[in-house]
Amino acid sequence: MELIEQILSQGNLKEAIHRVKINKGAPGVDNKTVDELDGYFKKHQAEIKDSIMKMKYRPQAVRRVYIPKANGKKRPLGIPTVVDRVIQQAIAQVLMKIYDPRFSDHSYGFRPKRSAHDAIEQVLEYLDEGYQWVIDLDIEKYFDTVNHDKLISIIREQVNDKTTLHLIRAFLKAGIMEDGLVKPNKLGVPQGGPLSPILSNIYLDKMDKELEQRGVHFVRYADDCNIFVKSKKSADRVMKSISSWLERKLFLKVNATKTKVVRPTKSNFLGFTFWKNDERWQTKPGDDRKAKLYDKIRELLSRRKAAAQPLSVVFTKINQVVRGWINYFKIGDMKHFLFKFSQWMRHKIRVVIIKQWKRSKRIYTNLMRINKALKCNFSDEDIRKVANARLGWYKRSSGQVVNFLLSPQVLGIKKADRPGLVDPLEYYISRKELQM
C-alpha cells in the first residue's frame, strides 16, 4: 500500500476525526467547529480523497492567534480549519509510526509515552554523573524559521511518496490570516496544527543525531535543548560548534543573547531549575513559574471580580489552576513554597468571603453559625467585634477568629454545587505519595 493510501484509509481517517474532536480547539478561518466534522466527512470524504490523490487539495489559510508565554511575551499560533486539522492528524499518525522508532532516545517532546517529567529525570541523571555545566540552547523563532525545502528533503529520506510529500508541502505553504489579510508562508511550521509537532521533531532529529555522533550528553523537548558537559571550556567549545552547525546545516539561527553556559542552579529547563542536597541533585519549579502562579491566583481573586461571583465558580477556577500547576511540577521539591503560598491564597479567599457577606449582621450570623457547628467556643463578643469592626476587608479577614472559623478544613468542605477548596500543600503531598 502506498503511504498516501495508508493516510487516506478509512480506519486512519476515522481515528483522525476522533482525535480532532477530542482535542476540540477553536474554529479556523471558515468558522466550522469540530461538531460538524462527522456530517462534513460523511458528505465530502470521497471528494477530499480524490483531490488529494490528484494533488489538487489546497488547505485553507491558518488563523493567526497569540497566546501568552511564561516570560510575558506572546507565542504565535496558526489555527487550521477543522477539516484541515483532520487531514494533518491523519498524516501525523502515519508519520509517527515511521519516525518515532528512529528518533533519538534523548528527544522527549510530542512523543508517545514520553513527557517533560521524563526529560527532567534524564537531566538529573546527567547532573549526578558529574555533567554539571549546562549549555542552554535557544533557537531563535524556531517554528517560524524552518526551511521548507530542507524539511521536505529530510522527509524524503524515509518517505519517498510524491503525493504525500506534495500534501505536506501544501500544508507548509498554506497562508496565514491575520487582521483579515492572508499572507503567504515561505518559512516555518506554524504551531497550532496536529502536523507541526512531528515535523519539528523530524527536522531537529538531524541535530540529535549530530550530537549523538559527537558523544555529547543532551536532552531535547521540542525546540528546548540543554547540553551537559563537565567543564566550562568544553561547554564554550560545544556551544560555538553546534551553533555553527545549526546555521550551516539546518539554516537555523541560535539566539546569541539567550543561549548561554550556566551552572545547574542558574538554569531553567521546561520551567524547572535544580539544586543539590548532600547526596544528589534535585529539581524544583523556577522562580518565574512560581511568580506566574501567584499572578494567576491574584487575578482570579481580585476582590471586585471574585466577590461578584458565586463561591462555586471561584473555588472551581482556583482548584483547576492549583491542581494543574502542582501536577506539572510535582516531581520537584516545593513543600516550603506551597506552605507559604497556601497561607497567602487562603487569606485572599477569606477576604473574598467576608466581602461577599458584606453587612455586619450577615458576617455575625454566618460566623456564629460556623462557630456553633464546629464547637469552636468563640464568645458572642469575639464574633461581634469582627462583624462590627471598622477595619478594611484585608485586615478584618486576618484576625484569629476568621482564620480559625474559615480554616483549611472548613474551606475544604464540599457543599451542594460548590467544591471544597483545594489545600495546595496537602494535594502536593498526596501526589508525591502516589508517585512512590
N, C-alpha and C positions, 0 to 999 in steps of 0.2 A: 504494500500500500504506500503510495506517495505521501509525503509529510502533510501536504495541504489536505489530502483526503482524511488523514487522521484528525487534523484540526477541525474539519467540517463534518466529521462523523456525528451521527445523531446523539450518541452517548456523550461525546465530548461537549457538544453544544448544549445539551440538556444540563450537564454539570456546570457549565459556564453561566448559564442563565440562573441556576440555583445559587451560585456563589455571589453573583452580582446583586441578586435580590436580598440575600442575607446581609451583604455589606451596605445595602441601602445607598446612602450618598445623595448629593444634590443633583438636580437635573442639569443637562448640558445646554447648549445654545438653542435646542429645539423644544425645551421645557417638558420633554417626556419624562415620566417618572418610572421607577422600577416596577411599579404595579401594572404598568401597561405592557411589560415585556412578553408575557405569555401569549396574549392576544396578538401582539405585533408579529412575533416569530411564527405563530400558527398560520398567519395570513401571508407573510412575506419571506419565510425562510428559503423557499426554493429560488426565489428571485435574488436574494442576497448571496446564496451559494453560487448561483450561476454567474453573477457579476464578479465574484472573487476568482472563480476558476478562469474566467476570460480576462482577468487582470484589469477590470474596469471599475472595481469598487473604489469609491472615493470617500474616505472618512470626513466627517464634518469637522469644522474648527473646534478646538477646545476652548472652554470658557475660563478666562483668567480670573483667579481669586487669590487673595493673600491671607495667610494665617500667621499669627504672632509666633516668634521663636523665643527660646529661653533667654537670649541675650537682649530682648527688647525689639529686635528688628523683625521684618516680616519675610516669610518664605512664600515665593510664588508657586501656585499650583495651577495645573491645567485640568479642568473637568471635562472629559469627553461626554458625548451623548450616551444614554444608557445602551443603545444598540451597539455603538462602537465599543463600549465597555465589555459587552458580551463577546465580541469578536476578539478583542485584546485578551480577555480572560481565556478564551479557547486556545489562542496562540501560546499564552504563557504556560498553560497546563501541559502542553506537549513539549515546549522548550525545557520546562523544569525537569521532565523525565530524562531528557537527553543530557542536560548540563549539570544538574545537581550532583550526580556521582563524580563528575570531573572537577568540580570546584575544590578549592583549597580547604583543608581542614581548619585553616585559620580565618576563614570568612564565615561570619555569623548572621549577617543581616538578610532579611527576606528569604529565609530558607526554612524548610520544614524541620521540626524537631530541634531547632536551634533558636537561641534567644539572646537578648542583651545580658542576661544573668550568666549564661554560658561564657560569653565573651569576657565578662569581668572575672569569672573564676579562672580563666586562662591567664589573664593579666596577673592575678595573684600568684599563680604558679611560677610565672617568669620572674616576678619580684623575689619570691622565696629562693629561686635558684641563683640569685645574685645579679640579674639583669636590671639594674636599678638606675639606668639613665634612659629617659624616655624622649623619643622624637615624636612630638605631637604634630602629625602631618595634616595640613589643611589645604585641600584642593579648592582653588578659587572658583566659585559658582559652578561646581562640577556638573550638576544636572542640566545646566544651561549651556554648557560648552562641549558636550560630547560630539565628536566629529562623525557625521552620518556615514560618510564613505568608509572611514576606518572601522566603524562598528559593523557595517554590512560585510566588509572583508573578513572580519574576525568571525562573524556568524557563519560565513560561507565555508570556513574550515571544517565545520561539523554538519552544516545544513546546506547541502548543495541542491536546493529545490527552488527553481526560478520563481514559481508562483508565490511560495511562502516568503521569499526574500523581497519580492515586489510588494506584497501586502505589508510587511514590516516597514519597508521604506515609505509606503503611503501614509502609515501612521506617524512616522517620524516627521514627515513633511507637512502634515495637517496644520493649517494655520492656527493662530491664537487670536481669539476675540477679546478685546479689551476696550472698554468705553464705546462699545458699539462698532468698532472698526476691527477688521480681520487683517492681521499682519502675517506675512509668510514666515515659516520656521525653517531656517537654514542650518541651525546648530541646536544641539541639546536634545534631551529626552524629558519632556515636561512631566513633573511629578503630579500624580493625581489619578493616573490610569493604571489598570492592572498589569500592563506590559512593562512599564518603566522600571520596576524593581529587578526583574530578571535581566532586562537589557543592561542595566547599570552594573549588575554583577558579572555579566559576560564580558563587558568592557574592562572592568577593573581586575578580572581574573588574570589578565596579562601581567598586571603589576604583581599580583600574588605569586604567580609562577616565577617571576624575576626575583622577588625577594627570597623565595624558597631555594632557588638555584644558588643564590649568594649565601645561603645558610643563615639568614637573618631571622631573629625571633620577632613576630609581629602578630597583631590582632586587628582585623578589619570588620567593621559593621557598616554596610553601605559605603558611603564616602568618608566615614570617620575611620582613620587608621592610626594606630600607635605602634611604633617600632621600639624594641627594647635591646639595649646593648650594655656592656659592662664598664665603659669608660666614656668620659666627656670627649676625648679625642676621637674615638670610634663613632660616637653619635654625630659629631660635626661632619665627619667624613661621609657617613651614610646619608645624612640629610642632604648634603650637597650633591652626591652622586644620584640619589633616587629622584631628586627634584629635576636634575638634568635629564634623566631617563624618561620621566613622565612627559616632559616638554618635547623631547625628540621623538619618542615612540608613540605616545598616545595623544599628543597635541593638547595636553592639559597643563595649566599654569598653577604652580604652587604659590599660595598666598605667603609672601615673604614676611609680612608683619605678624601673621597668626601662627605660622609654622615655627616651632621653637624646640629647643632642647631643655628639658626640665627634670628635676627630681620628682619622684612619685608623689610626694606630699604637695607639690605645686601643680600637678597635672589634673586634668579634668576630662574624663572619657565617658561618654554616654551619660553625663550627669553625676558620675561618681568621682570621688577622689580617694586617696589612700593614706594610710598611716600604719606604723609598726608598733606592736607591743613587744614584750620581752622575747617572744618566740617566733612570731611570723607576721607577715603583712596582712592588714585588714582593709576593708573598704567602708566608705560612708558617703552619704549624699553631699554633693558640693554645696558650698555656701550660696551660690547663685540659685540653686534649686530650693534650698530652704527659704530664701528670701521670696522666691516666687510663690511658695506655698502660703507664706504669711500674707502676701499681697492678694492672693486669690480669696483667702478666707476674710481678709479685711474688706474686700469688695462685696462679698456675699453678706457680710454682717454690718454693712453700712447702716447706721441706726435708722435713718429716714426710710431707706429702701426695705430693710428687713422687718422693721416694726409694722410696715403696711401689709405684710404678707402673713398668711397663716403659718403657725409653727411647723405644721406638717410639711409645708413647702420648703421652709428654711432648713429644717433638720435633714430632709431628703437631699437637698443640694450639698449641704456640708458633708454628710455621710459619703456621698459619691466622690467628692473631691479628696477627702481624707483617706478613704479606703483605696482609691486608685493610686494615690501618691505612695502610700505605705506598701501596697502590693508591688509597685515597681522597685522601691528602694529597700525592701525587707531584707535583702541579703547583706545590707550594710549595718553598721553599728550606729544606733541613734537613740538609745534609751534616754540619755541626758537631754538631748534636744527635744524629744517628744514629751518628756516630763514638763519642761518649761512651756512648750507650745500648747500642751493640753490645758494648763492653767490659764494661759492667755486666752485661748479660744473659748473656754467655758465662761470666763469673765465677760467677754464680748456677748455671749449668748444671754447671760443673766441681765445685762444692760437692755438687750432687746426685749426680754420677757417683762421686766419691770416697766419699761416704757409702754409696752402693749397694754399692761394693766392700767397705767396712766393715773387714774384717780386714787387718792389716798384711801378711800373707803374700799375700793376693789383690791388694792395692794394688801390692805389689812386682812380682808376676808380670805383671799387666796393663800396668804402666808399662814394664817391661823388654821385654815383647813389642812394644809400640809403638816403643820406643827402637831395637830391632834392625830392625824392619820399615822404619822411616824413616831408619835410619842417622844418628841424632842425636848419637851419640858421647858421651852422658852416661855417667859411670862407674857401676860397680856401687854404689859408696859413695854417690854422689849420690842414686840412686834409693832405696837402703836408708834413707837419712836421712829422706826424705819418708815412706816407708812406716811407719817406726817413730817418727815424730815424736809428741810428746805434746800438740801444739797442737790447738786446736779445728778443726772441719771448715772453717770460713771461712778461717782463716789457713793451714791446711795446703794449701788449694786455690789460694792466691795466689802461691806461690813460682815461681821461674823454671822449674823442671823441669816442674811440672804445666802451667803456661801454655804452654810450648813443645811438650810432647808432646800436650796436648789443645788444639792450635791451632785457629783457624777452619777451616783446610783439613781437619784430621782430623775435627773435629766435623761438617764438611760432607759427609763420605763416606757414601753410601747403603750400608746393609748389610742384606741379607735384607729383612725387613718393616719395618726402621727407616729412615725417610727421613733424608737429610742435613739438618743444622740450617741454616736459612736465615741468611745473613750480611746483616743489615738494610741496612748501607751499600752493599754490592755490589748487592743486589736493587734498592735505590732508584736507583742509578746506571744499572742496566740498563733500568729502566722509563723513566727520563728519556730515555735514548738512543732508545728505541722511539718516544717522542713526537716526536722531532725529524725 
